[in-house]
């Protein structure tokens, strides 16, 4: 019992101190060492170098290309003016009467195309602010509209999304980014429609008026010669199309028998197909993006690539630190008791256990990818075996895992939430309530629906 209390204390301290702004690069190993020392008095240095660093390094080896290419692609979209053009076009077509929906869809298109949600927030906020002023809508709803479009259905539910949350389950379950496409589309639609209607209802309750806020908006510089719409949209379309093409046509047609050799990890193509597809799609799309916008990017291309590469480092190292922390926690004897309890939740339905465990860990760490990584690193094989025993398709396990990360991860200490509120110049008191509804409550309801439908009808 003491060991469990120590684990809970370490997790609680991790959440609290991360909320207070302590770097996860220091905090995660410190809390891991605390847990080892306080619970078992085990070998501290061995736990750090042989457990923590081995797991953190393994995560970086596997996923760094996705973080790197995603961040570079997002920076290129921003620097070329393509993100701005896409946002303007969506809002122009829908009009100010659909201001809330316009902001949601604008964020959804860009995030589904692989643009970092942080880039989306900076790119969309100035447009959302102008549109909300024109429509006489409360500014306090802008963060929730952006969160709904960028942090929810495009991050976890829609099949084919290049988000890291949709990529992490692939090697554990041998799936692709298009796992359970029918259920993913249905779950995503529930998040979108319920979230949109909630924000429309809140706008009616709050009444007209933007509110007394500063006009100044960070990062509002606009390009004087932005690309044409087709030029701006083509790279995003390529990410989606090439991802699909490599996943189902090109890679399956290749002779990959060499992967069974020890030099290549003694694995098979099913374990790497999804990751390879996203790498190829983002690389080729980035090359085309640069080619189409070479005149606009010529003076800043080197700096843009450097900033994109730099922007990929902190997210992956933070997430990897959480993976290392999870590995140390999983090595403790007390964790076996927690693990045994988690896998019994839901009785004979492993989907419930998988959803509860992933959601709790995502909430405790304030990170969708971090919580998912801890859950799968420690229990992935167990869940896969439980699913096989229950006749549940790995594709359904994949989709439940991904969707489960997108609820409790958006609690107040989440880094994306804090960044979004900062960009909008608002506080938690001002705007977090609506963020909680569209990014926490509604995704949890959609997750429940996903489990119910998946249990009744299987993966589709």
Secondary structure, 3 states (H helix, E strand, C coil): CHHHHHHHHHHHHHHHHHHCCCCHHHHHHHHHHHHHHHHCCCCHHHHHHHHHHHHHHHHHHHHHHHHHHHHHHHHHHHHCCHHHHHHHHHHHHHCHHHHHHHHHHHHHHHHHCCCCHHHHHHHHHHHHHHHHHHHCCCHHHHHHHHHHHHHCHHHHCCCCCCCHHHHHHHHHHCCCCCCCHHHHHHHHHHHHHHHHHHHHHHHHHHCCCCCCCCCCCCCCCCCCCCCCHHHHHHHHHHHHHHHHHHHHHHHHHCCCHHHHCHHHCCCCHHHHHHHHHHHHHHHHHHHHHHHHCHHHHCCCHHHHHHHHHHHHHHHHHHHHHHHHHHHHHHHCHHHHHHHHHHHHCCCCCHHHHHHHHHHHHHHHHCCHHHHHHHHHHHHHHHHHHHHHHHCCCHHHHHHHHHHHCCCHHHCCCCHHHHHHHHHHCCCHHHHHHHHHHHHHHHHHHHHHHHHHHHHHHCCC
